[in-house]
Amino acid sequence: MVEMGYHVLIVEDDAVTRSKLVGYFQHEGYQVFEAENGEEMRELIKSCSIDLVLLDINLPGEDGLLLTRELRSQSDIGIILVTGRTGHIDKIVGLEMGADDYVTKPFELRELVVRVKNLLWRIGSVRQAKSAASAHKLVRFAHWTFDIPRRSLTKEGKPVKLTKAEYELLVALSSYPNQVLSRERILNMISHRVEAPNDRTIDVLIRRMRAKMECDPKNPQLFVTVHGEGYMFAGE
């Protein structure tokens, strides 16, 4: 059983499938809400504190992929897409729209619960990192200013755009300056889901941040590699 603090919203137009999912997640100890369309989903998200949405792509009247983009533009809520489609295009588009994970019907309920638990655990880790960082709302280093609540990164007043994963990586690393963090620990502090996340995921993000922020990406001074251990944020 899990703590009752997590709120899961199931958005599914098929009453039988929705009832089955609601009952199963309630049995697992979650507080569960349900909606059969996008409009009901919006109302519940406005009135309730939802941590994660299980969203069916094939909803009547509204496309689940567009709803995913709408949700992601408004919050960092966890999103797992559920669909009967088997094409890889929908999966790729769904992740690009901001979904954290993707499952195809028919699915194994126990596997779905594990995916939900893992995503909620990552979301919780990110929230802890943000909470620790919130005490220092403005992080200044070298010529950079990182405004955490506003998700704003600027260099001498000039804005630099960050993706969600890049933002969360910078929050995580800047919360522990001059401390070596393993790839696994960093990965667990980032909620953004990529397919088959692994150590290489962090390496790719670090390379992207170096390209955006280092004067010489081949000789990094901010995002330092500690061989055999992980990475260290060396911004003073």
VOBA-1610 file (N, C-alpha, C; in pm, whole numbers, padded with zeros to 5 digits, always signed):
BEGIN
Met+00084-00120+00000Met+00000+00000+00000Met+00087+00125+00000Val+00036+00233-00061Val+00111+00358-00068Val+00046+00459+00024Glu+00119+00571+00046Glu+00061+00677+00125Glu-00058+00736+00052Met-00156+00784+00132Met-00279+00836+00073Met-00262+00977+00018Gly-00139+01031+00023Gly-00120+01169-00017Gly-00127+01192-00166Tyr-00105+01090-00248Tyr-00100+01109-00392Tyr-00240+01100-00454His-00269+01197-00540His-00398+01204-00608His-00380+01169-00755Val-00449+01067-00801Val-00440+01021-00939Val-00574+01047-01009Leu-00566+01106-01128Leu-00686+01132-01208Leu-00684+01041-01329Ile-00791+00962-01346Ile-00803+00871-01459Ile-00901+00932-01559Val-00853+00960-01680Val-00935+01020-01785Val-00955+00915-01894Glu-01072+00857-01897Glu-01103+00744-01986Glu-01251+00746-02018Asp-01287+00740-02147Asp-01429+00749-02185Asp-01502+00616-02173Asp-01427+00505-02176Asp-01490+00374-02163Asp-01518+00346-02016Ala-01647+00335-01981Ala-01687+00323-01840Ala-01631+00198-01774Val-01626+00087-01847Val-01577-00038-01788Val-01429-00028-01756Thr-01352+00021-01854Thr-01208+00036-01832Thr-01180+00136-01720Arg-01255+00246-01719Arg-01235+00349-01616Arg-01264+00294-01477Ser-01375+00220-01465Ser-01412+00163-01336Ser-01307+00063-01288Lys-01254-00015-01380Lys-01152-00113-01345Lys-01026-00045-01293Leu-00984+00063-01361Leu-00865+00135-01320Leu-00886+00205-01186Val-01002+00268-01170Val-01032+00337-01045Val-01027+00239-00927Gly-01093+00126-00942Gly-01095+00027-00835Gly-00956-00026-00803Tyr-00875-00050-00904Tyr-00743-00106-00881Tyr-00653-00007-00809Phe-00655+00119-00851Phe-00568+00218-00788Phe-00617+00255-00648Gln-00747+00251-00627Gln-00798+00271-00491Gln-00749+00159-00399His-00752+00037-00450His-00704-00077-00373His-00557-00062-00339Glu-00480+00004-00427Glu-00337+00025-00403Glu-00312+00139-00305Gly-00418+00210-00266Gly-00403+00313-00164Gly-00400+00455-00214Tyr-00425+00476-00344Tyr-00426+00611-00398Tyr-00563+00677-00381Gln-00565+00809-00374Gln-00689+00883-00384Gln-00714+00905-00534Val-00826+00854-00582Val-00849+00847-00726Val-00969+00933-00765Phe-00950+01009-00873Phe-01057+01086-00935Phe-01076+01033-01076Glu-01194+01055-01132Glu-01218+01004-01267Glu-01292+01106-01352Ala-01262+01102-01483Ala-01327+01189-01580Ala-01342+01111-01710Glu-01446+01142-01786Glu-01466+01071-01913Glu-01435+01157-02034Asn-01398+01285-02013Asn-01364+01371-02126Asn-01274+01485-02077Gly-01228+01564-02173Gly-01137+01673-02142Gly-01196+01779-02053Glu-01324+01809-02071Glu-01388+01913-01991Glu-01394+01874-01844Glu-01433+01749-01817Glu-01436+01701-01679Glu-01295+01699-01619Met-01198+01665-01701Met-01059+01665-01656Met-01017+01804-01610Arg-01048+01905-01691Arg-01010+02043-01656Arg-01073+02087-01525Glu-01199+02054-01507Glu-01269+02095-01385Glu-01208+02031-01261Leu-01173+01903-01272Leu-01114+01834-01157Leu-00975+01888-01126Ile-00897+01920-01229Ile-00763+01973-01206Ile-00770+02111-01142Lys-00873+02188-01177Lys-00890+02320-01115Lys-00929+02309-00968Ser-01013+02211-00937Ser-01070+02203-00802Ser-00996+02109-00709Cys-00913+02022-00763Cys-00843+01923-00680Cys-00692+01931-00702Ser-00618+01885-00605Ser-00472+01881-00618Ser-00432+01747-00679Ile-00414+01746-00809Ile-00385+01622-00882Ile-00233+01611-00902Asp-00178+01493-00871Asp-00036+01469-00889Asp-00004+01403-01022Leu-00096+01319-01069Leu-00068+01243-01190Leu-00197+01214-01266Val-00190+01221-01398Val-00306+01193-01484Val-00276+01072-01572Leu-00367+00975-01569Leu-00367+00866-01667Leu-00463+00909-01776Leu-00412+00942-01892Leu-00491+01007-01996Leu-00504+00920-02121Asp-00627+00885-02153Asp-00654+00809-02276Asp-00642+00903-02395Ile-00569+00861-02498Ile-00552+00945-02616Ile-00683+00960-02693Asn-00760+00851-02702Asn-00879+00849-02787Asn-01004+00892-02710Leu-01013+01019-02680Leu-01130+01071-02610Leu-01229+01131-02710Pro-01358+01124-02680Pro-01457+01182-02771Pro-01447+01335-02773Gly-01438+01390-02891Gly-01442+01536-02905Gly-01308+01606-02895Glu-01213+01552-02819Glu-01083+01617-02803Glu-00971+01515-02814Asp-00865+01557-02878Asp-00751+01469-02896Asp-00664+01467-02770Gly-00631+01347-02723Gly-00552+01334-02601Gly-00414+01395-02612Leu-00357+01395-02733Leu-00225+01454-02751Leu-00229+01605-02732Leu-00335+01668-02782Leu-00350+01812-02763Leu-00378+01845-02617Leu-00453+01759-02550Leu-00477+01777-02406Leu-00346+01766-02328Thr-00259+01676-02372Thr-00129+01660-02309Thr-00049+01789-02319Arg-00046+01848-02438Arg+00027+01974-02456Arg-00032+02085-02370Glu-00166+02087-02361Glu-00233+02187-02278Glu-00195+02169-02131Leu-00200+02046-02083Leu-00163+02019-01943Leu-00019+02059-01915Arg+00071+02019-02005Arg+00212+02046-01981Arg+00242+02195-01982Ser+00169+02272-02061Ser+00192+02416-02066Ser+00148+02486-01938Gln+00065+02417-01860Gln+00009+02478-01740Gln+00071+02429-01610Ser+00130+02310-01612Ser+00182+02256-01487Ser+00284+02145-01513Asp+00345+02100-01403Asp+00440+01988-01409Asp+00375+01858-01365Ile+00244+01851-01373Ile+00170+01732-01332Ile+00222+01610-01410Gly+00226+01495-01343Gly+00268+01373-01412Gly+00165+01329-01513Ile+00209+01289-01631Ile+00117+01248-01738Ile+00162+01114-01796Ile+00074+01014-01786Ile+00096+00886-01852Ile-00015+00867-01954Leu+00022+00857-02081Leu-00076+00836-02186Leu-00113+00688-02195Val-00243+00663-02214Val-00294+00527-02228Val-00369+00520-02360Thr-00338+00423-02444Thr-00401+00418-02575Thr-00407+00276-02630Gly-00499+00257-02723Gly-00509+00130-02793Gly-00429+00132-02922Arg-00375+00249-02958Arg-00295+00259-03079Arg-00159+00194-03056Thr-00106+00134-03162Thr+00022+00065-03149Thr+00133+00135-03227Gly+00100+00241-03301Gly+00200+00309-03383Gly+00302+00384-03298His+00428+00382-03343His+00535+00450-03270His+00523+00602-03286Ile+00458+00648-03393Ile+00447+00792-03415Ile+00372+00858-03301Asp+00259+00800-03260Asp+00181+00857-03151Asp+00262+00860-03022Lys+00341+00755-03001Lys+00424+00749-02880Lys+00527+00861-02879Ile+00594+00880-02992Ile+00695+00985-03002Ile+00632+01122-02987Val+00520+01145-03056Val+00452+01274-03047Val+00405+01300-02906Gly+00350+01197-02840Gly+00303+01212-02703Gly+00413+01256-02609Leu+00531+01194-02621Leu+00644+01232-02536Leu+00692+01372-02569Glu+00690+01408-02699Glu+00730+01542-02739Glu+00631+01647-02688Met+00505+01611-02676Met+00403+01702-02626Met+00418+01726-02476Gly+00494+01639-02410Gly+00518+01660-02267Gly+00475+01545-02178Ala+00429+01434-02236Ala+00394+01319-02153Ala+00521+01261-02089Asp+00503+01204-01971Asp+00616+01144-01901Asp+00632+00997-01934Asp+00523+00932-01973Asp+00530+00790-02002Asp+00413+00755-02093Tyr+00411+00631-02143Tyr+00315+00591-02246Tyr+00293+00441-02234Val+00167+00398-02223Val+00136+00255-02218Val+00030+00223-02322Thr+00038+00103-02376Thr-00053+00060-02482Thr-00145-00051-02432Lys-00274-00038-02464Lys-00371-00142-02431Lys-00349-00262-02522Pro-00373-00382-02474Pro-00404-00416-02334Pro-00277-00410-02249Phe-00288-00360-02128Phe-00172-00347-02042Phe-00191-00431-01916Glu-00080-00465-01854Glu-00082-00538-01728Glu-00098-00437-01616Leu-00201-00454-01534Leu-00229-00356-01429Leu-00113-00339-01332Arg-00048-00447-01297Arg+00065-00438-01203Arg+00179-00357-01264Glu+00203-00375-01393Glu+00307-00296-01460Glu+00269-00147-01460Leu+00142-00118-01485Leu+00096+00021-01485Leu+00115+00085-01347Val+00084+00010-01242Val+00102+00062-01107Val+00249+00091-01079Val+00338+00005-01126Val+00481+00027-01107Val+00525+00155-01179Arg+00474+00175-01300Arg+00509+00297-01374Arg+00460+00421-01300Val+00338+00412-01246Val+00283+00525-01170Val+00368+00552-01046Lys+00403+00446-00972Lys+00484+00463-00851Lys+00618+00526-00884Asn+00682+00479-00992Asn+00813+00531-01029Asn+00805+00678-01068Leu+00702+00714-01144Leu+00688+00853-01185Leu+00659+00943-01066Leu+00571+00899-00976Leu+00541+00979-00857Leu+00663+00993-00768Trp+00745+00890-00762Trp+00867+00898-00683Trp+00962+01002-00742Arg+00974+01005-00875Arg+01060+01105-00940Arg+01004+01244-00919Ile+00871+01259-00930Ile+00809+01389-00908Ile+00836+01437-00766Gly+00826+01345-00669Gly+00853+01380-00531Gly+00997+01425-00511Ser+01092+01359-00579Ser+01232+01398-00569Ser+01256+01537-00626Val+01189+01564-00738Val+01202+01697-00799Val+01144+01804-00707Arg+01030+01775-00646Arg+00969+01872-00555Arg+01061+01901-00437Gln+01128+01798-00386Gln+01221+01820-00275Gln+01337+01907-00317Ala+01387+01883-00440Ala+01498+01965-00489Ala+01454+02109-00507Lys+01333+02128-00561Lys+01283+02264-00580Lys+01259+02333-00446Ser+01212+02255-00348Ser+01188+02312-00217Ser+01319+02356-00153Ala+01423+02274-00169Ala+01554+02311-00116Ala+01609+02433-00186Ala+01581+02441-00316Ala+01633+02554-00394Ala+01554+02681-00372Ser+01428+02668-00329Ser+01342+02785-00316Ser+01392+02884-00211Ala+01473+02832-00117Ala+01530+02922-00017Ala+01630+03018-00082His+01681+02980-00197His+01771+03065-00275His+01706+03087-00412Lys+01607+03175-00416Lys+01527+03189-00537Lys+01610+03238-00655Leu+01711+03320-00627Leu+01801+03365-00731Leu+01938+03302-00709Val+01981+03224-00805Val+02114+03163-00799Val+02203+03236-00898Arg+02309+03298-00847Arg+02400+03373-00933Arg+02536+03306-00934Phe+02593+03290-01053Phe+02725+03231-01067Phe+02785+03281-01197Ala+02916+03310-01192Ala+02985+03367-01308Ala+02902+03485-01362His+02864+03480-01488His+02782+03587-01547His+02636+03548-01556Trp+02596+03445-01484Trp+02462+03389-01497Trp+02375+03423-01377Thr+02242+03433-01405Thr+02142+03446-01301Thr+02031+03345-01329Phe+02005+03261-01231Phe+01903+03156-01246Phe+01790+03186-01148Asp+01676+03229-01201Asp+01557+03258-01120Asp+01471+03133-01119Ile+01477+03058-01009Ile+01415+02926-01004Ile+01262+02932-01015Pro+01193+03016-00933Pro+01046+03018-00943Pro+00996+03060-01082Arg+01069+03151-01145Arg+01025+03200-01276Arg+01080+03117-01392Arg+01162+03018-01360Arg+01222+02931-01463Arg+01301+03013-01564Ser+01369+03113-01514Ser+01440+03206-01601Ser+01590+03193-01582Leu+01662+03174-01693Leu+01807+03172-01692Leu+01856+03283-01783Thr+01940+03369-01730Thr+01992+03480-01811Thr+02142+03491-01793Lys+02208+03538-01899Lys+02351+03567-01895Lys+02368+03715-01925Glu+02407+03788-01823Glu+02422+03934-01834Glu+02295+03997-01890Gly+02181+03949-01840Gly+02052+04003-01879Gly+01989+03943-02002Lys+02064+03859-02075Lys+02011+03799-02198Lys+01955+03660-02165Pro+01827+03636-02198Pro+01765+03507-02162Pro+01818+03391-02244Val+01825+03276-02179Val+01862+03151-02245Val+01750+03052-02219Lys+01694+02997-02324Lys+01580+02908-02312Lys+01624+02770-02265Leu+01548+02715-02169Leu+01574+02580-02118Leu+01453+02491-02141Thr+01476+02367-02176Thr+01368+02269-02179Thr+01334+02232-02035Lys+01223+02161-02016Lys+01184+02118-01881Lys+01292+02033-01817Ala+01347+01938-01893Ala+01450+01850-01839Ala+01577+01927-01805Glu+01614+02024-01890Glu+01732+02105-01863Glu+01713+02191-01739Tyr+01592+02248-01725Tyr+01561+02328-01606Tyr+01573+02243-01480Glu+01515+02125-01481Glu+01520+02039-01363Glu+01662+01993-01334Leu+01741+01970-01438Leu+01882+01934-01417Leu+01957+02048-01349Leu+01933+02172-01393Leu+02003+02285-01333Leu+01956+02309-01190Val+01827+02289-01163Val+01778+02299-01025Val+01849+02196-00937Ala+01855+02073-00987Ala+01916+01964-00909Ala+02062+01993-00878Leu+02139+02028-00982Leu+02282+02048-00963Leu+02312+02173-00881Ser+02239+02282-00908Ser+02266+02407-00835Ser+02222+02399-00689Ser+02137+02300-00655Ser+02097+02280-00516Ser+02208+02214-00435Tyr+02304+02153-00504Tyr+02415+02085-00437Tyr+02548+02129-00500Pro+02581+02259-00488Pro+02704+02308-00552Pro+02828+02244-00493Asn+02923+02217-00583Asn+03052+02160-00545Asn+03040+02025-00475Gln+02930+01955-00504Gln+02912+01819-00454Gln+02896+01725-00574Val+02960+01613-00567Val+02952+01515-00676Val+02821+01438-00663Leu+02742+01439-00772Leu+02617+01363-00776Leu+02630+01254-00880Ser+02592+01133-00845Ser+02597+01023-00941Ser+02492+01042-01049Arg+02510+00978-01160Arg+02412+00986-01269Arg+02277+00934-01223Glu+02280+00825-01147Glu+02154+00767-01099Glu+02079+00864-01009Arg+02153+00931-00920Arg+02087+01027-00829Arg+02028+01143-00909Ile+02103+01193-01005Ile+02052+01304-01087Ile+01929+01260-01163Leu+01934+01139-01220Leu+01821+01088-01296Leu+01695+01082-01211Asn+01710+01046-01086Asn+01595+01036-00996Asn+01542+01172-00952Met+01617+01278-00980Met+01574+01413-00945Met+01509+01484-01062Ile+01496+01413-01173Ile+01436+01472-01293Ile+01309+01396-01324Ser+01197+01468-01331Ser+01069+01401-01352Ser+01042+01373-01498His+01104+01451-01586His+01072+01436-01728His+01107+01297-01775Arg+01010+01231-01836Arg+01028+01092-01878Arg+01082+01087-02021Val+01189+01012-02040Val+01234+00980-02174Val+01231+00829-02185Glu+01222+00781-02306Glu+01210+00636-02323Glu+01337+00567-02276Ala+01320+00465-02192Ala+01431+00387-02138Ala+01538+00477-02078Pro+01502+00557-01975Pro+01601+00646-01916Pro+01715+00567-01854Asn+01839+00618-01872Asn+01956+00551-01818Asn+02067+00654-01801Asp+02187+00605-01771Asp+02299+00696-01750Asp+02323+00787-01869Arg+02300+00734-01990Arg+02323+00813-02110Arg+02230+00933-02116Thr+02112+00922-02057Thr+02018+01034-02054Thr+02083+01155-01989Ile+02148+01135-01876Ile+02213+01245-01804Ile+02331+01297-01885Asp+02408+01209-01947Asp+02522+01253-02029Asp+02476+01345-02142Val+02365+01309-02205Val+02312+01391-02314Val+02269+01527-02262Leu+02198+01529-02148Leu+02155+01658-02091Leu+02274+01745-02052Ile+02376+01684-01994Ile+02495+01760-01957Ile+02561+01821-02080Arg+02570+01745-02188Arg+02629+01798-02311Arg+02548+01916-02362Arg+02414+01906-02355Arg+02329+02016-02400Arg+02349+02141-02314Met+02361+02122-02182Met+02382+02236-02093Met+02519+02299-02115Arg+02620+02217-02139Arg+02752+02271-02168Arg+02751+02353-02297Ala+02679+02304-02398Ala+02673+02377-02524Ala+02604+02513-02505Lys+02510+02520-02414Lys+02437+02645-02391Lys+02509+02740-02296Met+02586+02686-02202Met+02632+02769-02091Met+02784+02780-02077Glu+02860+02684-02127Glu+03004+02689-02109Glu+03070+02776-02217Cys+03171+02854-02176Cys+03247+02931-02274Cys+03320+02837-02371Asp+03371+02728-02316Asp+03438+02626-02396Asp+03383+02490-02354Pro+03281+02439-02426Pro+03217+02312-02386Pro+03314+02196-02373Lys+03428+02201-02445Lys+03525+02093-02437Lys+03612+02104-02312Asn+03609+02221-02248Asn+03683+02240-02123Asn+03588+02301-02020Pro+03489+02223-01975Pro+03381+02277-01891Pro+03430+02326-01754Gln+03375+02440-01713Gln+03407+02496-01583Gln+03288+02493-01488Leu+03168+02477-01543Leu+03047+02474-01462Leu+03001+02332-01435Phe+02989+02253-01540Phe+02941+02114-01529Phe+03061+02021-01543Val+03119+01986-01430Val+03246+01915-01428Val+03222+01765-01415Thr+03291+01689-01500Thr+03285+01543-01491Thr+03383+01494-01386Val+03332+01411-01295Val+03418+01344-01197Val+03420+01198-01237His+03525+01157-01301His+03531+01025-01364His+03507+00913-01262Gly+03418+00823-01302Gly+03385+00709-01218Gly+03282+00739-01111Glu+03242+00868-01098Glu+03148+00904-00993Glu+03024+00976-01045Gly+03042+01075-01131Gly+02925+01149-01180Gly+02962+01289-01222Tyr+02880+01387-01182Tyr+02901+01526-01221Tyr+02894+01618-01100Met+02963+01733-01113Met+02963+01833-01008Met+02936+01969-01069Phe+02849+02046-01005Phe+02823+02184-01047Phe+02923+02273-00974Ala+03010+02340-01049Ala+03121+02416-00990Ala+03100+02567-01000Gly+02975+02610-01024Gly+02948+02754-01030Gly+02963+02818-00893Glu+03043+02923-00887Glu+03064+02994-00759Glu+02955+03098-00739
//
